[in-house]
Amino acid sequence: MVSEKFYNKKDKKVTMSSVADKRYLPRWEVKNRINYQFEDDPRTYEAQSKDISCSGACLYTQGSLPVHQKIKMKIFLADDVAVKLDGQILWSTNAQGKDLAGIIFSDVSQQAQELILKHAFEIKKEDMVKYWFEGWDKK
């Protein structure tokens, strides 16, 4: 379920500006393989991540995805390491000839968050340190 702070009750829509403005966790630009299924659809589709965080991801997809649709994903953090997550499609667009979709994860376990952070730290250690300690050197 989408957090109330991102949901515009009047228009019954998820507002992207509010999602972007409230972002607390960093995103890492990584190109990971992702398998996903729509709710009530046994077919599996493949996508590639543009970026991932502990709370969501931006995916390169094969065509437009239905906004608000719930999906189940298997994100391959490495060849032999994958994390299974549920999510909801917040937006879908075509930018510069590429189909993109924004996904917010739901009910992410502590174990899944730690696995994502572990792999992000291994891949982008300097970016993680800069993000978490931004502004500490200023008076």
RORO-123768 format. One record per residue: y, z, x of N, C-alpha, C, CB in turn. Coordinates in Angstrom, 1 decimal. Glycine has a CB too. Layout:
// residues N
n.y n.z n.x ca.y ca.z ca.x c.y c.z c.x cb.y cb.z cb.x
Y Z X Y Z X Y Z X Y Z X
...
END
This chain:
// residues 139
n.y n.z n.x ca.y ca.z ca.x c.y c.z c.x cb.y cb.z cb.x
-1.2 0.0 0.8 0.0 0.0 0.0 1.2 0.0 0.9 0.0 1.2 -1.0
2.3 -0.7 0.5 3.5 -0.8 1.2 4.3 0.5 1.0 4.3 -2.1 0.8
4.9 1.0 2.0 5.7 2.2 1.9 6.9 2.0 1.0 6.2 2.6 3.3
7.2 3.0 0.2 8.3 3.0 -0.7 9.6 2.6 -0.1 8.5 4.3 -1.4
9.9 3.0 1.2 11.1 2.6 1.8 11.3 1.1 2.1 11.2 3.4 3.1
10.2 0.4 2.0 10.3 -1.1 2.2 10.3 -1.8 0.9 9.1 -1.5 3.1
10.1 -1.1 -0.2 9.8 -1.8 -1.4 11.1 -1.7 -2.3 8.6 -1.2 -2.2
11.6 -2.9 -2.7 12.7 -3.0 -3.6 12.2 -2.9 -5.0 13.6 -4.3 -3.3
12.3 -1.8 -5.7 11.8 -1.6 -7.1 12.4 -2.6 -8.1 12.0 -0.2 -7.5
13.7 -2.8 -7.9 14.4 -3.7 -8.9 13.8 -5.1 -8.9 15.9 -3.7 -8.6
13.7 -5.7 -7.7 13.2 -7.1 -7.6 11.7 -7.1 -7.4 13.8 -7.8 -6.5
11.0 -5.9 -7.3 9.6 -5.8 -7.0 9.2 -6.7 -5.8 8.8 -6.3 -8.3
9.9 -6.5 -4.7 9.6 -7.3 -3.5 9.7 -6.3 -2.3 10.6 -8.4 -3.4
9.0 -6.7 -1.3 9.2 -6.0 0.0 10.3 -6.7 0.7 7.8 -6.1 0.9
11.3 -5.9 1.2 12.5 -6.4 1.8 12.3 -6.5 3.3 13.7 -5.6 1.5
12.4 -7.7 3.9 12.1 -7.8 5.3 13.2 -7.1 6.2 12.1 -9.3 5.7
14.4 -7.2 5.7 15.5 -6.5 6.6 15.2 -5.0 6.7 16.9 -6.7 6.0
14.7 -4.4 5.6 14.4 -3.0 5.7 13.2 -2.7 6.6 14.1 -2.4 4.3
12.2 -3.6 6.6 11.1 -3.5 7.5 11.5 -3.6 9.0 10.0 -4.5 7.2
12.3 -4.6 9.3 12.8 -4.8 10.7 13.7 -3.6 11.1 13.6 -6.1 10.8
14.6 -3.1 10.2 15.5 -2.1 10.5 14.8 -0.7 10.7 16.5 -1.9 9.4
13.7 -0.5 10.1 13.0 0.8 10.1 11.9 0.8 11.2 12.4 1.1 8.8
11.8 -0.3 12.0 10.7 -0.4 13.0 10.8 0.7 14.0 10.7 -1.8 13.6
9.8 1.5 14.2 9.8 2.6 15.2 8.9 2.2 16.3 9.4 3.9 14.5
7.7 1.6 16.0 6.8 1.3 17.0 7.1 0.0 17.7 5.3 1.3 16.5
6.9 -0.1 19.0 7.2 -1.4 19.7 6.1 -2.4 19.3 7.2 -1.2 21.2
6.5 -3.7 19.4 5.6 -4.8 19.2 5.4 -5.5 20.6 6.2 -5.9 18.2
4.1 -5.9 20.8 3.8 -6.6 22.1 3.5 -8.0 21.8 2.6 -5.9 22.8
4.1 -8.9 22.5 3.8 -10.3 22.4 2.5 -10.6 23.1 4.9 -11.2 23.0
1.4 -10.8 22.2 0.1 -11.1 22.7 -0.5 -12.2 21.9 -0.8 -9.8 22.8
-1.4 -13.0 22.5 -2.1 -14.0 21.7 -3.5 -13.7 21.6 -1.9 -15.4 22.4
-3.8 -12.8 20.6 -5.2 -12.4 20.4 -5.8 -13.1 19.2 -5.2 -10.8 20.1
-7.1 -13.3 19.3 -7.8 -14.0 18.2 -8.0 -13.0 17.1 -9.2 -14.5 18.7
-7.8 -13.5 15.8 -7.9 -12.6 14.7 -8.7 -13.3 13.6 -6.5 -12.2 14.1
-9.7 -12.7 13.1 -10.5 -13.2 12.0 -10.0 -12.4 10.8 -12.0 -13.0 12.2
-9.8 -13.0 9.6 -9.4 -12.3 8.4 -10.0 -12.9 7.2 -7.8 -12.4 8.3
-10.0 -12.0 6.2 -10.5 -12.4 4.8 -9.6 -11.9 3.8 -12.0 -11.8 4.6
-9.4 -12.7 2.8 -8.6 -12.2 1.6 -9.4 -11.3 0.8 -8.0 -13.4 0.8
-8.8 -10.4 0.1 -9.5 -9.5 -0.8 -10.2 -10.4 -1.9 -8.5 -8.5 -1.5
-11.5 -10.1 -2.1 -12.3 -10.8 -3.1 -12.6 -12.2 -2.7 -11.6 -10.8 -4.5
-12.6 -12.5 -1.4 -12.9 -13.9 -1.0 -13.9 -13.7 0.2 -11.6 -14.7 -0.6
-15.1 -14.2 0.1 -16.0 -14.0 1.2 -15.8 -14.8 2.5 -17.4 -14.2 0.8
-14.9 -15.9 2.4 -14.7 -16.7 3.5 -13.9 -16.0 4.6 -14.0 -18.0 3.0
-14.2 -16.4 5.8 -13.4 -15.9 7.0 -12.6 -17.0 7.6 -14.4 -15.3 8.0
-11.3 -16.6 7.9 -10.4 -17.5 8.4 -10.0 -17.0 9.8 -9.1 -17.7 7.6
-9.5 -17.9 10.7 -9.1 -17.5 12.0 -7.6 -17.7 12.2 -9.9 -18.2 13.1
-7.0 -16.8 12.9 -5.5 -16.9 13.2 -5.4 -16.4 14.7 -4.7 -16.0 12.2
-4.1 -16.5 15.1 -3.8 -16.0 16.5 -2.6 -15.1 16.3 -3.6 -17.1 17.5
-2.5 -14.0 17.0 -1.4 -13.1 16.9 -0.2 -13.7 17.7 -1.7 -11.7 17.4
1.0 -13.5 17.2 2.2 -13.7 18.0 2.6 -12.4 18.6 3.4 -14.3 17.0
2.6 -11.3 17.8 2.8 -10.0 18.3 2.1 -9.0 17.5 4.3 -9.7 18.3
1.8 -7.8 18.0 1.1 -6.8 17.4 1.7 -5.4 17.7 -0.4 -6.8 17.8
1.7 -4.5 16.7 2.1 -3.1 17.0 1.0 -2.2 16.3 3.5 -2.8 16.4
1.2 -1.0 16.3 0.2 -0.1 15.6 0.4 -0.1 14.1 0.4 1.4 16.1
1.5 -0.7 13.6 1.8 -0.7 12.2 1.7 -2.1 11.6 3.1 -0.1 11.9
1.6 -3.2 12.4 1.6 -4.5 11.8 1.5 -5.6 12.9 2.8 -4.8 11.0
1.5 -6.8 12.4 1.4 -8.0 13.3 2.1 -9.2 12.7 -0.1 -8.3 13.6
2.4 -10.1 13.6 2.9 -11.4 13.2 1.8 -12.4 13.6 4.3 -11.8 13.8
1.3 -13.3 12.7 0.2 -14.2 13.0 0.6 -15.6 12.9 -0.9 -13.9 12.1
0.1 -16.4 13.8 0.1 -17.9 13.7 -1.1 -18.2 12.8 0.0 -18.6 15.1
-0.8 -18.9 11.7 -1.9 -19.2 10.7 -2.0 -20.7 10.5 -1.5 -18.5 9.4
-3.1 -21.1 9.8 -3.3 -22.5 9.4 -2.8 -22.7 8.0 -4.9 -22.8 9.6
-1.5 -22.8 7.8 -0.9 -23.0 6.5 -0.3 -21.7 6.0 -2.0 -23.4 5.5
0.4 -21.8 4.9 1.1 -20.7 4.3 0.1 -19.7 3.7 2.0 -21.2 3.2
0.4 -18.4 3.8 -0.5 -17.3 3.2 0.2 -16.7 2.0 -0.8 -16.2 4.3
-0.6 -16.3 1.0 0.0 -15.7 -0.2 0.6 -14.3 0.0 -1.0 -15.6 -1.3
1.9 -14.2 -0.2 2.7 -13.0 0.0 2.1 -11.9 -0.9 4.2 -13.2 -0.2
2.0 -10.7 -0.5 1.5 -9.5 -1.2 0.0 -9.4 -1.3 2.1 -9.5 -2.6
-0.7 -10.5 -0.8 -2.1 -10.5 -0.8 -2.7 -9.5 0.2 -2.7 -11.9 -0.5
-3.7 -8.7 -0.2 -4.3 -7.8 0.7 -5.4 -8.6 1.5 -5.0 -6.6 0.0
-5.5 -8.2 2.8 -6.5 -8.8 3.7 -7.2 -7.8 4.6 -5.8 -9.9 4.6
-8.4 -8.2 5.0 -9.1 -7.4 6.0 -9.1 -8.2 7.3 -10.6 -7.1 5.5
-8.8 -7.6 8.4 -8.7 -8.3 9.7 -9.6 -7.6 10.7 -7.3 -8.3 10.2
-10.0 -8.5 11.7 -10.7 -8.1 12.9 -9.9 -8.6 14.0 -12.2 -8.5 12.9
-9.2 -7.8 14.7 -8.3 -8.2 15.8 -9.0 -8.0 17.1 -6.9 -7.4 15.8
-9.2 -9.0 17.9 -9.9 -8.9 19.2 -8.8 -8.6 20.3 -10.6 -10.3 19.6
-8.9 -7.3 20.7 -7.9 -6.9 21.7 -8.3 -7.4 23.1 -7.8 -5.4 21.7
-9.6 -7.6 23.3 -10.2 -8.2 24.5 -11.5 -8.9 24.0 -10.6 -7.1 25.6
-12.1 -9.6 24.9 -13.3 -10.4 24.6 -14.4 -9.5 23.9 -13.9 -11.1 25.8
-14.5 -8.3 24.4 -15.6 -7.4 24.0 -15.0 -6.2 23.2 -16.4 -6.9 25.1
-13.7 -6.2 22.8 -13.2 -5.0 22.1 -12.4 -5.6 20.9 -12.2 -4.2 23.0
-12.8 -5.1 19.7 -12.1 -5.5 18.5 -11.8 -4.3 17.6 -12.9 -6.5 17.7
-10.8 -4.4 16.8 -10.4 -3.3 15.9 -10.4 -3.9 14.5 -9.1 -2.6 16.3
-10.9 -3.2 13.5 -10.9 -3.7 12.1 -9.8 -3.0 11.4 -12.3 -3.5 11.4
-9.0 -3.7 10.7 -7.8 -3.2 9.9 -7.7 -3.8 8.6 -6.6 -3.3 10.8
-7.2 -3.1 7.6 -6.7 -3.6 6.4 -5.2 -3.8 6.4 -7.2 -2.7 5.2
-4.7 -4.8 5.6 -3.3 -5.0 5.6 -2.9 -5.7 4.4 -2.9 -5.7 6.8
-1.6 -6.0 4.4 -1.0 -6.7 3.3 0.0 -7.7 3.9 -0.3 -5.8 2.2
0.0 -8.9 3.3 0.9 -10.0 3.8 2.3 -9.7 3.2 0.4 -11.4 3.4
3.3 -9.5 4.1 4.7 -9.2 3.7 5.5 -10.5 3.5 5.3 -8.3 4.7
5.2 -11.4 4.4 6.0 -12.7 4.3 5.2 -13.8 5.0 7.4 -12.5 5.0
5.5 -15.0 4.6 4.9 -16.2 5.2 5.9 -17.3 5.3 3.6 -16.6 4.3
6.0 -17.9 6.4 7.0 -19.0 6.6 6.6 -20.0 7.6 8.4 -18.3 7.0
7.3 -21.1 7.6 7.1 -22.1 8.6 8.4 -22.2 9.5 6.8 -23.5 8.0
8.2 -21.9 10.8 9.3 -21.9 11.7 9.0 -22.8 12.8 9.6 -20.4 12.2
9.9 -23.8 13.0 9.8 -24.8 14.0 8.4 -25.5 14.0 10.0 -24.2 15.4
7.9 -25.8 12.8 6.6 -26.5 12.7 5.4 -25.6 12.8 6.5 -27.5 13.6
5.6 -24.3 12.9 4.4 -23.4 13.0 4.4 -22.4 11.8 4.5 -22.5 14.3
3.2 -22.2 11.2 3.1 -21.3 10.1 2.9 -19.9 10.6 1.9 -21.7 9.2
3.7 -19.0 10.1 3.7 -17.6 10.5 3.5 -16.7 9.3 5.0 -17.2 11.3
2.9 -15.5 9.5 2.8 -14.5 8.5 3.0 -13.2 9.1 1.4 -14.6 7.8
3.7 -12.3 8.3 3.9 -10.9 8.7 3.0 -10.0 8.0 5.4 -10.5 8.5
2.3 -9.2 8.7 1.3 -8.3 8.1 1.7 -6.9 8.4 -0.1 -8.6 8.6
1.6 -6.0 7.3 1.7 -4.6 7.6 0.3 -4.0 7.4 2.8 -3.9 6.6
-0.1 -3.2 8.3 -1.4 -2.5 8.3 -1.3 -1.4 7.3 -1.9 -2.1 9.7
-2.5 -1.1 6.6 -2.5 0.1 5.7 -3.7 1.0 6.2 -2.8 -0.4 4.3
-3.4 2.3 6.0 -4.4 3.3 6.3 -5.0 3.1 7.7 -5.5 3.3 5.3
-4.1 3.0 8.7 -4.6 2.8 10.1 -5.1 4.2 10.7 -3.5 2.2 11.0
-6.4 4.2 11.1 -6.9 5.4 11.6 -6.3 5.8 13.0 -8.5 5.3 11.8
-6.4 7.0 13.4 -5.9 7.5 14.7 -6.6 6.7 15.8 -6.0 9.0 14.8
-7.9 6.5 15.6 -8.7 5.8 16.6 -8.2 4.4 16.8 -10.2 5.8 16.2
-7.9 3.7 15.7 -7.4 2.3 15.8 -6.1 2.3 16.5 -7.3 1.7 14.4
-5.2 3.2 16.1 -3.9 3.2 16.8 -4.0 3.5 18.3 -3.0 4.3 16.2
-4.9 4.4 18.7 -5.1 4.7 20.1 -5.7 3.4 20.8 -6.0 5.9 20.3
-6.6 2.7 20.2 -7.2 1.5 20.8 -6.1 0.5 21.0 -8.3 1.0 19.9
-5.2 0.3 20.0 -4.2 -0.7 20.1 -3.2 -0.3 21.2 -3.4 -0.9 18.8
-2.8 0.9 21.2 -1.9 1.4 22.3 -2.5 1.3 23.7 -1.5 2.9 22.0
-3.8 1.6 23.8 -4.5 1.6 25.1 -4.4 0.1 25.6 -5.9 2.0 25.0
-4.7 -0.8 24.8 -4.7 -2.2 25.3 -3.3 -2.7 25.5 -5.5 -3.1 24.2
-2.4 -2.3 24.7 -1.0 -2.7 24.9 -0.5 -2.2 26.2 -0.1 -2.3 23.7
-0.8 -0.9 26.5 -0.4 -0.3 27.7 -1.0 -1.0 28.9 -0.7 1.2 27.7
-2.3 -1.4 28.9 -2.9 -2.1 30.0 -2.3 -3.4 30.2 -4.4 -2.2 29.7
-1.9 -4.1 29.1 -1.4 -5.5 29.3 0.1 -5.5 29.6 -1.6 -6.2 28.0
0.9 -4.6 29.0 2.3 -4.6 29.1 2.8 -3.2 29.5 3.0 -5.0 27.8
2.3 -2.7 30.6 2.7 -1.3 31.0 4.2 -1.1 31.2 1.9 -1.0 32.3
4.8 -2.1 31.9 6.3 -1.9 32.2 7.1 -2.0 30.9 6.7 -3.0 33.1
6.7 -2.9 29.9 7.4 -2.9 28.7 7.3 -1.6 27.9 6.9 -4.1 27.8
6.1 -1.0 27.9 5.8 0.2 27.2 6.7 1.3 27.8 4.4 0.6 27.3
6.8 1.4 29.1 7.6 2.5 29.7 9.0 2.3 29.4 7.3 2.5 31.2
9.5 1.0 29.5 10.9 0.8 29.1 11.3 1.1 27.7 11.3 -0.7 29.4
10.4 0.8 26.8 10.6 1.0 25.4 10.7 2.5 25.1 9.5 0.4 24.5
9.7 3.3 25.6 9.6 4.7 25.2 10.7 5.5 25.9 8.2 5.2 25.6
11.1 5.1 27.1 12.1 5.9 27.9 13.5 5.2 27.9 11.6 6.1 29.3
13.7 4.3 27.0 15.0 3.6 26.9 16.2 4.6 26.7 15.0 2.5 25.8
17.2 4.5 27.6 18.3 5.3 27.5 18.3 6.6 28.2 18.6 5.6 26.1
17.1 6.9 28.8 17.0 8.2 29.5 17.8 8.3 30.8 15.5 8.5 29.8
18.1 7.1 31.4 18.9 7.1 32.6 20.4 7.1 32.4 18.5 5.8 33.4
20.8 7.1 31.1 22.2 7.1 30.8 22.7 8.5 30.4 22.5 6.1 29.6
24.0 8.7 30.8 24.5 10.1 30.4 25.4 10.0 29.3 25.3 10.6 31.6
END
